[in-house]
Amino acid sequence: MTPASDDLRFGVAGVPPSCRENSSLQAIDFLASLGLDALELEFVHGFKMSQEMAGQIKIKASQSRIKLSAHAPYFINLNSEDQGQRMRSQELLLNSLRLAAAAGASDLVFHAGYYGRKSPEEAYRQIKDSLKDILSINRLERIPARLRIETMGKRQQFGSLDEVLSLCRELDDLYPCLDFAHLYAREGKINSYRDFCQVLKKVGKKLGQTALKNAHIHISGVMFNQWGEIRHINIEESGFHDEEWLQAIIEAGVKGTIIDESPSLEADALRLKNLCFNLKEKGTRAELSRTRHDFLDTE
Ligand SMILES: [Zn+2]
């Protein structure tokens, strides 16, 4: 088993397929037994978790040292044409934050919405206004969970890297969830060591190094066409360059949580965790031999 890394935690979104029971409590035990470090609780199809269950999950996760985050419902649309729908989305997002915090999740990830008939600029303004309200209530209630807006993979969805970073820069207490499968699928471009480094550099430049030292990242293989993401697939079955990606993550000094969303969940998460460990080992060895060379050179 690969030892836990202080820098990067690896985990999955939702209950893994090979877990004995379809329950978050079981999933926490199961992930800990595999040597994984994180679980993203899925509120994506609504709230099926009682307050009492949330309390139990919080205790279990802290005993098992599993870092928790949560994902808000998919049907949130802060840019809906319909005002009622926008208000309902705000309420859903706030309730997700409250439930996430009750379950001990430190972060809540959400999809902001769709452009619909609005221009990207109009959508940006609308979503920013909606988020301002949510963030001010969040501050008032002092909910101990961070709100994280996700980079999205379909071109009709709000959430390009630039949109996400600009919003996080403009609004206090809003943080990004960097989904690299989505970043790749959106334009079919970001899939090399150089591309990944550029993304991470941009994050650091726009939001400061703290954004890289406290990152929340989603990853999976992805199928896409000219309109962006079609669906998630396992990393090995996709053309995603995971080794180059991890190398960039390591070299940029990223710390935080990496959540795998491939269909195989725990298998891919373990694969990435092992790969990360091996790359770090290799890096340390290379550094050691470099130091030795330098030393020999000066003799
Ligand atoms: Zn998501």
Residues whose N, C-alpha, C, O or C-beta is under 5 A from the ligand:
A	BS01	ZN	E150
